[in-house]
């Protein structure tokens, strides 16, 4: 398929070249695609299962070897690094979204549903690299695409609930509590996408989007923290 060939070129740029191209194709195949293409027999959930385990092992090993912090700190950092929001964003940056094989209905999904699909694809790609080339190649991929995000997570304290962190910053400086307002709602009831702003007094310090008000609030708080510290 032309799309797969293009994706292989993209992955080539980040140091990936498949021996078995079918593994890449399977990693990109969402379960829903099989409903419309009966000649396809395998979707990516088994590769996702494998990739999830490889991802957790590689990240855990990296944290253990590079930081002397107690187990609680390392657990929080790992959670921030491998959570759905982080790895789905990495998948977007990698450019895989346009190559996912899924049903026409699933392709219209927004918000949390789309985040989960992207995160699962990223884990499935890790699983496919592991099967195709072994642990060292999978580890290299994870380091170059995901672990590079750790410095920002630590420097911006993104492993701490961002709403709590922003509230702490504002209360220390101004003695008041920030508040959140829904600015926009998109999509059907079963697949909403919220846009929320966080305000200090009358000033909007940041806006976030998410599949729930809580997720959108967290996104707004992250942006507000970056601005507020300047």
C-alpha positions in Angstrom: 0.0 0.0 0.0 1.2 3.5 -0.9 0.4 4.8 2.6 2.4 2.1 4.3 5.4 2.7 2.0 5.2 6.5 2.9 5.1 5.7 6.6 8.1 3.4 6.3 10.0 6.3 4.8 9.0 8.4 7.8 10.0 5.7 10.2 13.3 5.3 8.3 14.1 8.9 9.2 13.9 8.1 12.9 16.1 5.0 12.4 13.4 2.3 11.7 13.6 -0.1 8.8 11.3 -3.1 8.9 12.4 -6.6 7.8 8.8 -7.8 8.0 6.5 -5.1 6.6 3.4 -7.0 7.7 4.2 -6.2 11.3 4.0 -2.5 10.6 0.7 -3.0 8.7 -0.7 -4.9 11.6 0.4 -2.3 14.1 -1.6 0.3 12.2 -4.7 -1.8 11.9 -7.5 -0.9 14.3 -10.1 -3.6 15.2 -12.9 -1.7 13.4 -11.1 -2.0 10.0 -11.7 -5.7 9.9 -15.5 -5.1 9.8 -15.2 -3.4 6.5 -12.3 -5.4 5.0 -12.9 -9.1 5.6 -9.7 -10.1 3.8 -7.7 -8.6 6.7 -7.5 -11.2 9.5 -5.4 -9.5 12.2 -5.7 -6.2 14.1 -3.2 -4.5 16.4 -4.4 -5.4 19.9 -1.9 -8.3 20.4 1.0 -6.1 19.3 -0.3 -3.3 21.6 -0.3 -5.8 24.5 3.3 -6.7 23.8 4.4 -3.1 23.2 2.8 -1.9 26.5 5.0 -4.4 28.4 8.2 -3.4 26.5 7.4 0.3 27.0 7.0 -0.1 30.7 10.2 -2.2 31.0 12.3 0.3 29.1 11.1 3.4 30.9 11.4 1.7 34.3 14.9 0.5 33.5 15.9 4.0 32.4 14.5 5.7 35.5 16.1 3.1 37.8 19.6 3.5 36.2 19.6 7.3 35.9 17.9 8.5 39.1 18.5 7.7 42.8 15.1 8.9 43.8 12.8 6.7 45.9 10.3 4.4 44.3 7.4 6.8 44.8 9.0 9.5 42.7 10.0 7.1 39.9 6.5 5.7 39.8 5.0 9.2 39.4 7.5 10.1 36.7 6.9 6.8 34.8 3.1 7.4 35.0 3.5 10.9 33.5 5.7 9.6 30.7 3.6 6.6 29.6 0.1 8.0 30.2 -2.3 8.1 27.3 -2.0 11.8 26.8 1.7 11.8 26.5 2.2 8.8 24.2 -0.8 9.8 22.0 0.9 13.2 21.5 4.2 11.5 20.6 2.3 9.4 18.0 0.9 12.6 16.5 4.3 14.1 16.3 5.6 11.0 14.7 3.0 11.5 12.0 1.2 8.1 12.2 -2.4 9.5 12.5 -3.0 9.7 8.8 -1.9 6.1 8.2 -4.1 4.4 10.8 -6.4 1.7 9.2 -9.8 2.0 10.8 -13.5 2.0 9.8 -15.1 5.1 8.4 -17.1 5.5 11.6 -14.1 5.2 13.9 -12.2 7.7 11.8 -14.7 10.4 12.9 -13.9 9.9 16.5 -12.7 12.8 18.6 -11.4 13.6 22.0 -10.6 10.7 24.4 -11.5 8.1 21.8 -8.9 9.4 19.3 -6.3 9.8 22.1 -6.7 6.1 23.0 -6.4 5.0 19.4 -3.2 7.0 18.9 -1.7 5.7 22.2 -2.6 2.1 21.3 -1.0 2.5 17.9 2.2 3.8 19.5 2.4 0.8 21.8 1.6 -1.5 18.9 4.4 0.0 16.8 6.8 -0.6 19.8 5.6 -4.2 19.8 6.2 -4.6 16.1 9.7 -3.2 16.4 10.5 -5.6 19.2 9.3 -8.6 17.2 11.0 -7.4 14.0 14.4 -6.3 15.4 14.6 -7.1 19.1 14.7 -5.2 22.4 17.7 -2.9 21.5 15.9 -1.4 18.5 12.7 -1.0 20.5 14.6 0.6 23.3 16.3 3.1 20.9 12.9 4.0 19.5 11.4 4.6 22.9 14.4 6.7 24.0 14.4 8.9 20.9 10.6 9.4 20.7 9.4 9.4 24.3 12.1 9.5 27.0 13.3 12.8 25.5 10.1 14.2 27.0 11.2 13.5 30.6 13.3 16.6 31.1 10.3 18.8 30.4 8.0 16.7 32.6 10.5 17.1 35.5 11.3 20.7 35.0 7.7 21.8 34.7 6.5 19.3 37.4 4.0 17.8 35.0 4.0 14.6 37.1 2.1 16.7 39.7 -1.6 17.4 39.1 -1.4 20.6 37.0 -4.5 22.1 38.6 -3.0 21.8 42.1 0.3 23.2 40.9 -1.2 26.2 39.2 -3.5 26.9 42.2 -0.4 26.8 44.5 1.5 29.3 42.3 -1.4 31.7 42.1 -2.2 31.6 45.8 1.4 32.1 46.7 1.7 35.1 44.5 -1.8 36.7 44.6 -3.6 35.1 47.4 -6.6 34.1 45.3 -7.8 30.9 43.7 -8.0 30.4 39.9 -11.3 29.2 38.4 -12.3 27.3 35.2 -15.0 28.0 32.6 -16.1 25.9 29.7 -15.6 28.0 26.5 -16.8 25.5 23.9 -18.3 22.0 23.5 -18.0 20.0 20.3 -19.2 16.6 19.1 -22.0 14.3 20.1 -22.9 13.4 23.7 -21.0 10.1 23.6 -17.8 11.7 22.2 -17.6 15.3 23.5 -14.6 17.6 23.1 -14.4 20.4 25.7 -12.5 23.6 25.5 -11.9 25.1 29.0 -10.2 28.3 30.1 -8.5 29.0 33.4 -8.9 32.5 34.9 -7.2 34.5 37.6 -9.5 37.4 38.2 -10.7 38.5 34.7 -7.6 37.2 32.9 -7.6 34.0 30.9 -4.2 32.4 31.5 -4.7 29.4 29.3 -7.1 27.1 27.4 -7.1 23.3 27.1 -9.1 20.8 25.1 -10.1 17.3 26.3 -12.7 14.6 26.1 -13.9 15.6 29.6 -14.1 18.9 31.5 -11.4 17.5 33.9 -9.0 16.7 31.1 -9.6 20.1 29.5 -9.0 21.8 32.8 -5.7 20.0 33.2 -4.6 21.0 29.7 -5.5 24.6 30.5 -3.6 24.5 33.8 -0.5 23.2 32.0 -0.5 26.1 29.5 -1.3 28.6 32.3 1.7 27.3 34.4 4.1 28.0 31.5 2.8 31.6 31.0 2.5 32.3 34.7 6.2 31.5 35.4 7.4 34.0 32.8 
